[in-house]
Amino acid sequence: MNPPELIPSEGAIFNTSIFAVFVLITLFVVYRASSQSTSSDYFAAGGSFSGAQNGIALSGDFLSAASFLGIAGAIAVHGYDGFLYSIGFLVAWLINLLLLAERTRNTGRFTMGDVIAFRMRARPVRAAAAASTLAITFVYLIAQMAGAGGLVALLLDVKSTGGQALVIAVVGLVMMLYVLVGGMKGTTWVQIIKATMLLLCAALITIFLLGKFGYSMTHLLQEAAQNNPKGDAIFAPGVQYGKSELTKIDFVSLSLALVLGVGGLPHVLMRFYTVPNAREARRSSVWAIWAMTAFYLCTLIIGYGAAALVGTDAILDAPGAENSAAPLLAYRIGGTVLLGIVSAVAFATILAVVAGLTLTASASFAHDIYANAMRRGRTDSDSVVRVARITALVIGAASILGGILVNGQNIAFLVGLAFAFAASANLSTILYSLFWKRFNTTGTLWGIYSGLISCLLLVIFSPVVSGASDSIFPSVDFAFFPLKNPGIVSIPISFICGIIGTFVGREKVDEDRLAEMEVRQLTGIGGVRG
């Protein structure tokens, strides 16, 4: 079974039409919702969203192509091991709910740099925060771009590398329009629309799919095992990560990155600034957790259902490989119409997440580096927003090139790398800044740069980049680090270096700023908005 037989040319025309309609509608929403008279409007929507609205938008920002395409494909091919991504993504939100949501909302204003620079020397710390934000965002962005290339290549029957590169470029250009026109308010409404569509779509596919098997989960799982070369092994751990002791360690490393990474994702932390107070920030996390719980339960059924109805071999032979499982399943159970709907939702997922990521990166550069590090606060809102828009163009162009380079990789795996960067570079410094009184500027810089650099080097010299058949550069081999996810090494390095740097720095703690930060993060008193 091959993709041309699965998706005929008239389906490609229908899918293209749905893509175009969705883009036009959401661009109109973005334009109508945009209000950018100040930098607060552009970066944080003026703190005007409720906890429920922001929670749905958070789920829309977080449920990326990795969740919809990558995890469904991983479950279809690897079974239980693929579902471990869902568990890691979901459990990770407890860190935000219990430790970070209220405190970051009360302490910061626009970016993660506001929190960790609050009681430190602002210029070097903000520069370090912006560097980590840009690096994490770039890795996350190229995963989404790769997802766009694989998805549209499947739906429009684009087999050539040049054609898929063109698709990725078009997605990048549309994403830039969202960010340039709408800012945070427009992007948030796109994410709310996208999250609602995604949840409804996943629920409908799940209901239709179970109906195919007489609403018998047992029957569905039996068919999945029959159409997967691994057989009943897909219901137990070990198909992907149990082959050797090394793969088991790699799984532990991936799990650490997934569970700890959410607390350091800049685009997630930035969303807590779009609500008016800490109570709404906490409600945002609760709403997001419930929405994502429902979604990930659906992906479990969708993944095994794709194995049952489409077959693992057909999935791996399609453009996009594992990432094609959900669209192929939609075509099998609902024909061209359902495929078009799923395609539009998946496309919306990529556009919304990419827009949120780009906005975060541009806000960090404009607010942390330009406004505070370079201009020392002596600038106006118009200049900051203008710099942010220019940065969005640069980030968009870079992510298009990166997406073309990694096209074909499993998206969930690539996002796992972004989580490793976030946990390594940011989580230690955020937690130390909020909860360790003695923590100082030297510790902050050591924590950020050690985690960021160690993670980057380990990825470069790992099988992700070279030395394996599924590497980015399979024809060369300069890998010496055996794990595909570096989290088990780079995350502890960041925490340890943060401690060592604090004691090496021997800087005197600013007691006044420390006291102000403690009061502000617990009560919200003294926070500056707008």
BELMONOR-V617982 format. One record per residue. PHI is phi in whole degrees, -180 to 180 (999 if undefined). Layout:
PHI / PHI
//
This chain:
999 / -124 / -58 / -60 / -72 / -73 / -129 / -72 / -63 / -64 / -66 / -63 / -65 / -62 / -63 / -61 / -63 / -66 / -55 / -62 / -63 / -62 / -61 / -64 / -64 / -70 / -64 / -65 / -61 / -60 / -65 / -68 / -83 / -66 / -149 / -129 / -70 / -133 / -65 / -64 / -64 / -71 / -91 / -132 / 54 / 65 / 62 / -99 / -95 / -80 / -62 / -66 / -62 / -68 / -65 / -65 / -64 / -60 / -64 / -66 / -71 / -90 / -77 / -92 / -61 / -62 / -73 / -81 / -98 / -66 / -70 / -59 / -68 / -64 / -68 / -62 / -91 / -110 / 68 / -54 / -61 / -69 / -69 / -63 / -61 / -60 / -61 / -63 / -60 / -78 / -59 / -58 / -70 / -64 / -63 / -65 / -65 / -88 / -118 / -114 / -55 / -68 / -67 / -69 / -61 / -75 / -87 / -95 / -131 / -126 / -133 / -61 / -59 / -61 / -75 / -77 / -94 / -58 / -117 / -112 / -71 / -65 / -61 / -66 / -70 / -64 / -63 / -66 / -63 / -67 / -62 / -67 / -62 / -65 / -66 / -64 / -62 / -64 / -63 / -66 / -65 / -67 / -65 / -66 / -64 / -62 / -63 / -63 / -62 / -66 / -64 / -72 / -61 / -68 / -73 / -102 / 57 / -96 / -99 / -75 / -63 / -64 / -65 / -68 / -63 / -64 / -61 / -61 / -64 / -64 / -59 / -62 / -67 / -64 / -58 / -62 / -62 / -55 / -70 / -67 / -84 / -100 / 61 / -68 / -65 / -64 / -63 / -63 / -66 / -62 / -68 / -65 / -61 / -64 / -63 / -62 / -62 / -65 / -65 / -64 / -64 / -62 / -66 / -65 / -61 / -62 / -65 / -61 / -66 / -62 / -61 / -61 / -113 / 63 / 55 / -110 / -65 / -62 / -61 / -60 / -66 / -63 / -65 / -61 / -66 / -67 / -98 / -119 / -57 / -82 / 64 / -66 / -64 / -71 / -94 / -129 / -63 / 118 / -61 / -100 / -112 / -111 / -71 / -156 / -64 / -66 / -68 / -66 / -64 / -61 / -66 / -61 / -64 / -62 / -61 / -60 / -65 / -67 / -72 / -94 / -73 / -59 / -65 / -113 / -76 / -61 / -73 / -77 / -62 / -65 / -67 / -70 / -84 / -88 / -109 / -77 / -156 / -67 / -60 / -69 / -64 / -66 / -63 / -58 / -64 / -63 / -61 / -62 / -63 / -65 / -63 / -73 / -60 / -61 / -66 / -69 / -65 / -67 / -65 / -61 / -71 / -63 / -63 / -67 / -65 / -64 / -64 / -71 / -94 / -95 / 97 / -63 / -62 / -65 / -64 / -69 / -82 / -78 / -58 / 93 / 50 / -56 / -68 / -91 / -59 / -65 / -62 / -64 / -64 / -60 / -65 / -68 / -96 / -135 / 71 / -63 / -65 / -65 / -61 / -63 / -66 / -62 / -62 / -63 / -65 / -64 / -65 / -62 / -58 / -65 / -62 / -66 / -68 / -64 / -63 / -62 / -65 / -65 / -62 / -64 / -63 / -68 / -66 / -64 / -66 / -67 / -82 / -81 / -88 / -69 / -71 / -102 / -80 / -86 / -96 / 53 / 84 / -93 / -153 / -117 / -61 / -61 / -67 / -64 / -65 / -63 / -63 / -62 / -68 / -63 / -62 / -61 / -65 / -65 / -62 / -61 / -64 / -65 / -69 / -62 / -64 / -65 / -63 / -64 / -67 / -102 / -56 / 108 / -73 / -65 / -68 / -60 / -65 / -64 / -66 / -58 / -66 / -61 / -65 / -63 / -62 / -65 / -67 / -73 / -86 / -112 / -61 / -61 / -70 / -65 / -65 / -62 / -63 / -82 / -121 / -114 / -64 / -80 / -57 / -135 / -63 / -61 / -60 / -62 / -66 / -63 / -64 / -67 / -70 / -65 / -66 / -66 / -69 / -63 / -64 / -63 / -65 / -67 / -69 / -59 / -101 / -120 / -63 / -63 / -95 / -151 / 89 / -139 / -65 / -103 / -72 / -64 / -120 / -69 / -82 / -123 / -145 / -126 / -83 / -125 / -90 / -79 / -90 / -83 / -119 / -88 / -55 / -65 / -103 / -73 / -67 / -61 / -57 / -62 / -64 / -68 / -66 / -62 / -69 / -61 / -61 / -63 / -76 / -70 / -64 / 51 / -83 / -76 / -73 / -77 / -62 / -66 / -67 / -63 / -64 / -64 / -65 / -63 / -66 / -66 / -69 / -92 / -120 / 84 / -71 / 97 / -67 / -104 / -118 / 85
//
